[in-house]
Amino acid sequence: MLPLLSVSVSYLFIDVSLALTALAIGFFSGLCYVRHTTEQAHGADGSAADSNKKVIDVFEAERVNMAALQLRDLAANMAIDVGEHNSLMTGISSDLGDLDLNSDGSNTAVVDAVSRIFAANSKLQSRLADAEQKIQQQADEIRMQQSEARTDALTKLANRRAFDDALASNVASFKSQKRPFSLMIFDVDHFKKFNDTHGHQAGDEVLRRVGESMRRVVKTTDVPCRYGGEEFALVMPNTKIAQARVAAERVRTAIEELQIPFEGKTLNVTASIGVTEVEEGDAEAKLIRRADDAVYTSKQAGRNCGHWHDGDKCLPVLEPVVPKAAPPAPAEVAAKPASSPQSPTCLQDLPDRAVFSGELDRRICESHRFGVSLSAMHIKLKDYAELEKEYGNAVGQLLLESVAQFIRKTLRDMDLLGKLEAGEFIVMLPGSSEREATLVGARVQTTIANCVIPLGDKQLRLEILHGVTDVEPDDEAATMMARAKQVMERSAETAPVA
């Protein structure tokens, strides 16, 4: 009887030991996972760019810390349970050791001891199973939290944090291993007007469907993201610009073909897309700015199209790449049109104050987000009212057309020229400091001063006044434009009288 009892007790202790080992592995794995996730949450909080993100990170860290505290309590309770079990087993073993096997009541005592062992073991197994279940629940909570922290709730795409991580990882791989990748950014066209017309619920449905179309047409290795608001992004590892251009057109077509049913209506949207490939010396902000410049060029070209940035200028994604030709002969230059789709010089093609303000607000947000330089320049044709009165409205419009062309020739593709009140213009210069923008203004002033406009038997020399300002922390488009005008007016007051 006693050898059988000894074997039974040994098996019981083996069962308990295995159960405790499994619990320990689960607990310490969960604890390591919690610690790693907590460090990530705290790290993200420390590097957050704005207060909203910091608040979100604090909430996420609290959820992880709560899970860690619950795991700690589980460990403490299990230590007590195992201690009580060990004490009980020690007592039963002592009782069996003192048992007189020749006595009449020995069999009854052994049966009672075995029953107590089985009861204690059953109780501990039950407590172990309960603890393992709770550990699994906390692990699920942590995994869900981590997934939520990197996924946009509306579109189910990667969110801005995941985008930042993917972009930084690919930049690091390019620097260390020369592994190429491309970046696509696009805006849903006229989304604010769409929201105002159909309502925010319709807007949310559009964003969801755009997210679905992205997931459907991109490669499994790509990282589709909601960049912010109506902006989306796609990080394309191991992708050269030729492949990225094909992907851009595929995404554009998929969005254009969307048929979105909403409250008895069928909604349609389009997108303006920008693409670029990583280059030597690129940092994340520089890469984003090139792609964003290409988005802006797509908008200027009429929207619902894509452009790619070759590091120097923006080109349509659907046009073949041709080698740079030698400078054309003078006759060819004369025959070349005075303007292009990317560089409008007709007054009617220039954005008015409202359109310009919208684009400037977007650039101001980008400047605040990434620390990119941004300047604005207010330009006024001197004595325009007198000239228009003397020569008539038709001549006045011709003068403004000429000034607009002169200004446009001194600007880059990414710069934006807008028209204001009669005789006044506004220029946005992304990536330019106030000093750099002032040099541009001086070039514009010199170019216009050196040009002579023939008017009958007279030759008219034009003169402009200009004022430059760079973006400030609390700026909006209206305040920045007003400040540029004030600088222009002060310069007019101090200018020498001819």
C-alpha positions in Angstrom: 0.0 0.0 0.0 2.8 2.4 1.0 4.8 2.1 -2.3 1.6 2.8 -4.3 0.9 5.8 -2.1 4.5 7.0 -2.7 4.1 6.7 -6.4 0.8 8.5 -6.4 2.2 11.4 -4.3 5.2 11.7 -6.6 2.9 12.0 -9.6 0.9 14.6 -7.8 4.0 16.7 -7.1 5.1 16.3 -10.7 1.7 17.6 -11.9 1.9 20.6 -9.5 5.5 21.3 -10.5 4.6 21.3 -14.2 1.6 23.5 -13.6 3.7 26.0 -11.6 6.4 26.0 -14.3 3.7 26.8 -17.0 2.4 29.5 -14.8 5.8 31.0 -14.2 6.6 31.0 -18.0 3.3 32.7 -18.8 3.7 35.2 -16.0 7.3 36.3 -16.8 6.5 36.3 -20.6 3.6 38.6 -19.9 5.6 40.7 -17.5 8.4 41.2 -20.1 5.8 42.1 -22.8 4.2 44.6 -20.4 7.6 46.2 -19.6 8.5 46.4 -23.3 5.1 48.0 -24.2 5.3 50.4 -21.3 8.7 51.6 -22.4 7.4 52.1 -25.9 4.4 54.1 -24.6 6.7 56.2 -22.4 9.2 56.7 -25.3 6.4 57.8 -27.6 5.2 60.2 -25.0 8.6 61.7 -24.6 9.0 62.3 -28.4 5.4 63.5 -29.1 5.1 66.6 -31.2 1.8 67.9 -29.8 -0.2 67.8 -26.5 -3.0 65.7 -28.0 -0.6 62.9 -28.8 0.9 63.2 -25.3 -2.5 62.8 -23.7 -3.2 59.7 -25.8 0.2 58.2 -24.8 -0.5 58.8 -21.1 -3.8 56.9 -21.4 -2.1 54.0 -23.2 0.6 53.9 -20.6 -2.0 53.8 -17.9 -3.7 50.8 -19.5 -0.4 49.0 -19.7 0.5 49.9 -16.1 -2.9 48.6 -14.9 -2.2 45.3 -16.6 1.2 45.1 -15.0 -0.3 45.8 -11.5 -2.8 43.0 -12.0 -0.1 40.6 -13.0 1.8 41.6 -9.9 -1.2 40.8 -7.7 -1.6 37.5 -9.5 2.0 36.6 -8.7 1.5 37.6 -5.0 -1.7 35.5 -4.6 -0.1 32.5 -6.3 2.9 32.7 -4.0 0.5 32.5 -1.1 -1.5 29.6 -2.6 1.7 27.6 -3.4 3.0 28.3 0.1 -0.1 27.0 1.7 -0.1 24.0 -0.5 3.5 23.2 0.4 2.7 23.5 4.1 -0.2 21.1 3.7 1.9 18.6 1.8 4.6 18.8 4.5 2.0 18.1 7.2 0.5 15.2 5.3 4.0 13.7 4.7 4.8 14.1 8.4 1.6 12.4 9.4 2.3 9.5 7.0 5.8 9.2 8.4 4.5 8.8 11.9 1.9 6.3 10.9 2.1 2.8 12.4 1.4 0.6 9.4 0.6 -2.4 11.7 -2.2 -0.7 13.5 -5.8 -1.4 12.7 -6.5 2.2 11.6 -3.5 2.5 9.3 -5.5 1.9 6.1 -8.1 4.4 7.1 -5.4 7.0 7.8 -3.6 6.4 4.5 -6.9 6.7 2.5 -7.6 9.9 4.4 -4.1 11.3 3.6 -4.5 10.5 -0.1 -7.9 12.1 -0.1 -6.4 15.3 1.4 -3.6 15.3 -1.1 -6.0 14.9 -4.0 -8.2 17.7 -2.6 -5.3 20.0 -2.1 -3.9 19.3 -5.5 -7.3 19.8 -7.1 -7.7 23.2 -5.3 -4.2 24.3 -6.4 -4.8 23.2 -10.0 -8.0 25.2 -10.0 -6.3 28.3 -8.7 -3.5 27.8 -11.3 -6.0 27.5 -14.1 -7.8 30.6 -12.9 -4.5 32.5 -12.8 -3.5 31.3 -16.3 -6.8 32.5 -17.6 -6.3 36.0 -16.0 -2.8 36.2 -17.4 -4.1 35.4 -20.9 -6.8 38.1 -20.5 -4.1 40.7 -19.6 -2.0 39.6 -22.6 -5.0 40.0 -24.8 -5.6 43.5 -23.3 -2.1 44.5 -24.0 -2.1 43.2 -27.6 -5.4 45.0 -28.2 -4.0 48.2 -26.8 -0.9 48.0 -28.9 -3.0 47.3 -32.0 -5.3 50.2 -31.3 -2.4 52.5 -30.7 -1.1 51.9 -34.2 -4.3 51.7 -36.2 -6.7 54.4 -37.3 -10.1 53.6 -35.9 -12.0 55.0 -38.9 -10.1 53.5 -41.8 -8.4 50.6 -40.1 -5.2 51.7 -41.8 -1.9 52.3 -40.0 -2.1 55.6 -38.1 0.3 58.5 -37.9 2.5 56.8 -35.3 2.8 53.7 -37.4 3.6 55.8 -40.4 6.4 57.7 -38.6 7.9 54.3 -37.5 7.7 52.8 -40.9 9.2 55.8 -42.6 12.0 56.1 -40.0 12.7 52.3 -40.4 13.0 52.6 -44.2 15.2 55.7 -44.0 17.5 53.8 -41.6 17.6 50.8 -44.0 18.5 53.0 -46.9 21.3 54.7 -45.0 22.8 51.4 -43.7 22.0 49.0 -46.6 21.1 51.3 -49.5 17.7 49.6 -49.7 15.5 51.8 -51.9 11.9 52.8 -51.1 9.4 55.3 -52.2 6.7 57.4 -50.5 3.3 58.4 -51.7 1.1 61.0 -50.2 -2.4 62.1 -51.4 -5.3 64.3 -50.5 -9.0 63.6 -51.2 -9.9 66.4 -53.5 -12.3 69.2 -52.2 -13.0 67.2 -49.0 -14.0 70.2 -46.9 -16.5 71.3 -49.5 -17.7 67.6 -49.7 -18.2 67.6 -45.9 -20.1 70.9 -46.0 -22.4 69.6 -48.8 -23.1 66.1 -47.6 -22.3 66.1 -43.9 -19.5 64.6 -41.8 -21.0 61.1 -41.7 -20.8 61.0 -45.5 -17.2 62.3 -45.2 -16.4 59.5 -42.8 -17.9 56.9 -45.1 -15.8 58.3 -48.0 -12.6 58.0 -45.9 -13.5 54.4 -44.9 -14.0 53.5 -48.6 -10.8 55.2 -49.6 -8.9 53.2 -47.0 -10.5 50.0 -48.3 -9.5 50.8 -51.8 -5.9 51.4 -50.7 -5.7 48.0 -49.0 -7.1 46.3 -52.1 -4.7 47.7 -54.6 -1.3 48.0 -52.8 1.3 45.3 -52.3 1.3 43.3 -49.1 4.7 44.6 -48.2 3.5 48.3 -48.5 2.3 50.2 -45.5 -0.9 52.2 -46.2 -1.6 54.9 -43.6 -4.1 57.6 -42.8 -1.7 60.5 -42.6 -4.2 63.0 -41.1 -7.7 64.3 -41.9 -8.3 63.6 -45.6 -4.6 62.9 -46.2 -3.3 59.4 -46.8 0.2 58.0 -47.3 1.8 54.8 -48.6 5.3 53.7 -47.6 6.6 51.3 -50.3 9.7 49.3 -49.3 12.1 48.1 -52.0 10.3 50.2 -54.6 12.0 52.4 -57.2 10.2 55.5 -58.5 9.2 53.8 -61.8 7.2 51.2 -59.8 5.9 53.9 -57.4 4.5 55.9 -60.3 2.6 52.8 -61.5 1.3 52.3 -57.9 0.3 56.0 -57.7 -1.8 55.7 -60.9 -3.3 52.4 -59.6 -4.4 54.1 -56.4 -5.7 57.2 -58.2 -7.8 55.0 -60.6 -9.2 52.9 -57.7 -10.4 56.0 -55.9 -11.8 57.6 -59.0 -13.9 54.5 -59.7 -15.3 54.3 -56.2 -19.2 54.3 -56.1 -20.1 55.1 -52.5 -23.8 54.7 -51.6 -24.9 57.0 -48.9 -28.5 57.8 -47.9 -29.9 57.1 -51.3 -27.1 58.9 -53.2 -24.0 57.7 -54.9 -20.9 59.7 -54.0 -17.7 60.0 -56.0 -14.4 61.5 -55.1 -10.9 61.9 -56.6 -7.4 62.3 -55.2 -4.3 64.5 -55.9 -1.2 62.3 -55.5 2.5 63.0 -54.9 5.3 60.4 -55.1 9.0 60.5 -54.5 11.9 58.1 -54.0 14.4 58.3 -51.1 17.8 60.0 -52.0 21.1 60.4 -50.4 21.0 62.7 -47.4 17.3 62.4 -47.0 15.7 62.8 -43.6 12.1 62.0 -43.0 10.9 65.6 -43.1 12.7 66.3 -46.4 11.2 63.2 -48.0 7.7 64.1 -46.8 8.1 67.7 -48.1 9.1 66.5 -51.6 6.0 64.2 -51.8 3.9 67.0 -50.5 5.2 69.4 -53.1 4.2 66.8 -55.7 0.7 66.7 -54.2 0.5 70.5 -54.5 1.6 70.3 -58.1 -1.2 67.8 -58.8 -3.7 70.2 -57.3 -2.4 73.1 -59.4 -2.7 70.9 -62.5 -6.4 70.4 -62.0 -6.5 67.6 -59.3 -7.4 64.0 -59.9 -3.9 63.3 -61.1 -0.5 62.4 -59.8 3.0 63.9 -59.9 6.4 62.7 -58.8 9.3 64.7 -57.5 12.7 63.9 -59.1 14.6 65.9 -56.5 14.6 69.0 -58.6 11.1 69.4 -60.0 7.7 67.8 -60.2 6.6 65.7 -63.2 3.4 64.0 -64.2 3.4 60.3 -63.3 1.9 59.3 -66.7 4.5 61.1 -68.8 7.5 59.1 -70.0 10.9 60.0 -68.5 13.0 61.6 -71.2 16.7 62.5 -70.9 17.5 66.2 -70.3 18.0 67.8 -73.7 20.5 70.5 -74.6 19.3 74.1 -74.3 17.0 74.9 -77.3 18.0 77.3 -80.0 16.9 81.0 -79.7 14.2 80.5 -82.3 12.8 77.5 -80.3 12.8 79.6 -77.2 10.7 82.3 -78.9 8.2 79.7 -80.1 7.8 78.1 -76.6 4.5 79.0 -74.9 4.8 81.7 -72.2 3.1 79.5 -69.6 2.6 75.9 -68.6 0.0 74.0 -66.6 2.3 74.1 -63.6 3.1 77.8 -63.9 -0.1 79.8 -64.7 0.6 83.4 -65.6 -2.9 84.5 -66.7 -4.6 86.5 -64.0 -7.7 84.4 -64.2 -5.7 81.2 -63.6 -4.2 82.5 -60.3 -5.8 81.5 -57.0 -7.7 84.3 -55.3 -7.5 85.2 -51.7 -9.8 82.5 -50.4 -8.0 79.7 -52.4 -4.6 81.0 -51.5 -5.5 81.2 -47.8 -6.6 77.6 -47.8 -3.3 76.4 -49.3 -1.3 78.7 -47.0 -3.1 77.2 -43.9 -2.1 73.7 -45.0 1.5 74.8 -45.4 1.5 76.5 -42.0 0.3 73.2 -40.4 3.1 71.4 -42.2 5.6 74.0 -41.0 4.5 73.7 -37.4 4.4 69.9 -37.6 7.9 69.3 -39.2 9.7 72.5 -38.5 9.9 73.4 -42.2 10.7 77.0 -43.2 7.8 79.0 -44.7 7.6 82.6 -45.9 5.0 84.8 -47.5 5.6 87.9 -49.7 3.1 90.7 -50.4 3.8 92.5 -53.7 2.1 95.7 -54.9 2.4 97.4 -58.2 3.2 101.0 -57.4 0.8 103.7 -58.6 -1.5 101.1 -60.2 -4.7 103.0 -59.5 -3.2 106.1 -61.3 -2.0 104.1 -64.2 -5.3 102.4 -64.6 -7.1 105.7 -64.4 -4.8 107.3 -67.0 -4.6 104.4 -69.5 -7.9 102.6 -68.9 -8.9 99.2 -67.5 -7.7 97.1 -70.5 -4.2 98.5 -70.1 -4.3 98.1 -66.4 -5.1 94.3 -66.8 -2.2 94.1 -69.4 0.1 95.6 -66.8 -1.0 93.1 -64.2 -0.6 90.2 -66.6 3.0 91.4 -67.3 3.8 91.7 -63.6 2.4 88.3 -62.9 4.6 86.8 -65.6 7.7 88.6 -64.3 7.0 87.3 -60.8 6.3 83.8 -61.9 9.6 83.5 -63.8 11.6 84.2 -60.6 9.7 81.5 -58.5 10.1 77.8 -58.2 7.5 75.2 -59.1 6.5 74.7 -55.5 6.0 78.4 -54.8 2.5 79.7 -55.1 1.5 83.1 -56.7 -2.0 84.5 -55.8 -3.9 87.6 -56.8 -5.3 90.0 -54.3 -7.0 93.3 -54.7 -6.2 95.4 -57.8 -2.5 95.8 -58.3 -1.5 93.4 -55.5 -0.2 89.9 -55.3 0.7 87.4 -52.6 3.4 84.7 -52.8 3.9 81.6 -50.7 7.5 80.2 -50.5 7.6 76.8 -48.8 11.0 75.8 -47.5 12.3 79.4 -47.7 13.4 81.4 -44.7 12.7 85.1 -44.4 16.2 85.9 -45.6 15.9 83.7 -48.7 12.4 85.1 -49.5 13.8 88.6 -49.2 16.4 87.7 -51.9 13.6 86.4 -54.1 11.7 89.7 -53.6 14.8 91.7 -54.6 15.1 89.6 -57.8 11.5 90.3 -58.6 11.9 94.0 -58.0 15.0 94.1 -60.2 13.5 92.1 -62.9 10.4 94.3 -63.1 12.4 97.5 -62.9 14.5 96.5 -65.9 11.5 95.8 -68.1 10.0 98.6 -70.2 6.3 98.5 -71.3 5.6 100.4 -74.6 2.4 102.4 -74.4 1.9 104.3 -77.6 4.7 106.9 -77.9 5.6 106.4 -74.2 7.7 103.8 -72.5 6.5 102.9 -69.0 8.8 101.5 -66.4 7.0 99.6 -63.6 8.0 99.6 -60.0 6.8 97.3 -57.2 6.8 97.4 -53.4 7.2 94.2 -51.5 7.2 92.9 -47.9 8.3 89.5 -46.6 7.6 87.6 -43.4 8.2 84.1 -42.2 5.8 81.9 -40.2 5.4 82.3 -36.5 4.2 79.8 -33.9 0.6 81.0 -33.6 0.1 82.0 -37.3 -2.9 81.3 -39.5 -3.1 82.3 -43.1 -4.9 85.6 -42.4 -2.4 86.7 -39.8 0.6 85.8 -41.9 -0.7 87.6 -45.0 -1.6 90.7 -42.9 1.9 90.8 -41.5 3.5 90.6 -44.9 1.3 93.5 -46.1 2.3 95.6 -43.1 6.0 95.0 -43.9 5.3 96.1 -47.4 3.5 99.3 -46.3 6.4 100.1 -43.9 8.9 99.7 -46.7 6.8 102.0 -48.8 6.9 104.7 -46.1 10.7 104.5 -45.8 11.4 104.2 -49.6 13.3 107.2 -51.1 11.2 109.5 -53.2 12.2 109.4 -56.9 
